[in-house]
Amino acid sequence: MVRMKNVTKVYDSSGTVALDGVNMTIDEGEFVFLVGPSGSGKTTLMKLITGEVRADAGKVIVNDFDMNKIRRHKLPKVRRTLGVIFQDYRLIDNMNVYDNVAFAMRVVGASGREISRRVPYVLELVGLEGREKRLPGELSGGEQQRVAIARALVNSPRMIVADEPTGNLDPVRSLELMLLFEKINEMGTTILVVTHEKELVNALSKRVITIDEGHVISDGMDGYFGL
Amino acid sequence: MSLSRGSYLIREGFRSIKTHSFMSFASVTIIMACLIIMGSVSLLSLNIDQLIGDMENQNEVVALVDETYSSEDAQALQSLVEAVPNVSDAEFVDRAVAMDTFMNNFDRDFRDGIDETVFRHRFVIHLDDISLMSETKSALESVEGIVKVKAHLEYANAFITIRNIVSVVSLVLTVILVFVSVFIMSNTIKLATFGRREEIGIMKMVGATNSFIRLPFIIEGLVLGVLGGGLAFLAEWGLYGLLTSRIMGTLAGSFISIIPFDKVAVPMLIAYLGIGVFVGVFGGVNAIRNYLKV
């Protein structure tokens, strides 16, 4: 669950106003696309959710944590309720598929037994059974993104935040990935996908929040506005 | 922290050394090289210090006994002389022996007509600390029966000045070397961890705490530090032994004494391992500090 009220973020170094009085709510179990042109503030909004930056004004609540007041050493607690997926996958190159996913569980202190039970299940869910021993470099872009999704999913997060997850994939793989997100959403996980791929957004008929120049300019089920 | 988590983090530290083997090799090599340079300068200054100490010991003080004293009476002063503070040892020299020693340095013609009564009984004295030579001279002069004390204060002062200069120079050199070495070593470790900033970023994003991220780096730094320090110690041992045997084989070897490695081995090993571990652990933790601020 995400709530933003009158959120403003200005980058000190450049004086750029990234977000200006943004109001937004994403409820538990929703599937939301966040769209907008480059430089519109999408990434800043994502970073506010993951705690990489703090708002200069307004209120940001993520999974019941007040992101303006949370102390830095408590951030891991928030992040454990989120699964973050990036355009460039961000896998650890020298770890195989299994370890890349298991690693996220080790971080939160899961036991060996829990890991050996959960990781194969998640890998099967994203369609990577039989690929456990492969290194990221031996996989296609789509498969690498599935590993990243498995890693994001493995700790059963309340919400998955994906930043341009299909940016490096062809249209067929992109659609497959979105259908996978839809499947995950049906299992109860909130999904927020940041993208600017109009066809994908329109193909899924989900809630779309459009942002431009730091303002939310539309929020509804009407598809991509094509800014 | 659970046992399985702890053992996982330790395994991670070792795995990381293996995975980043080239940078691990570079870190160990730099730690080794810096420690060998630091150790060599320290050993050199210790040997110079000992050399000056030996030369100081050869700087004797001669206390002349009243000429009216018989040999026995003069010798009886030995305990009084030795009781003077800062006197390391005192050797009684009879006037006849003193004359023989003196005469040996001159031609026969010159010796003719000189009687042993010209010489006095004396004590040849070595001091514990030549910087207190002036005070010791006064104290010896106040011993009843001692009429004159011959002490080369100017030599003593020269030795003290040389020793002070050597001490200051070696201290300054060592301090500079420590700073330079720590700087080089921590930068090498920083470089080694630079390639892993993305890995750290991923760890942060999946909810790793800073201590979870740091521990494998601490283990890694500890292992690399012990390895670098240990290898540097062995190399220094070999180099010092080689150099010592070369010097002792030359003419210079008969004039100077060199500190045997066994005498400094334990403190040196402790220092090498200590510095190696400090630089390894501190360098590693310090290097990743910026990446943890995400």
Interface residues (C-beta under 8 A of the other chain):
Chain A: T50 E52 R72 H73 P76 K77 R79 R80 L82 V84 R90 L91 I92 N94 F103 A104 R106 V107 V108 G109 S111 G112 R151 N155
Chain B: S2 S4 R5 Y8 T19 E198 E199 G201 I202 M203 K204 M205 V206 G207 A208 T209 N210 F212 K293 V294
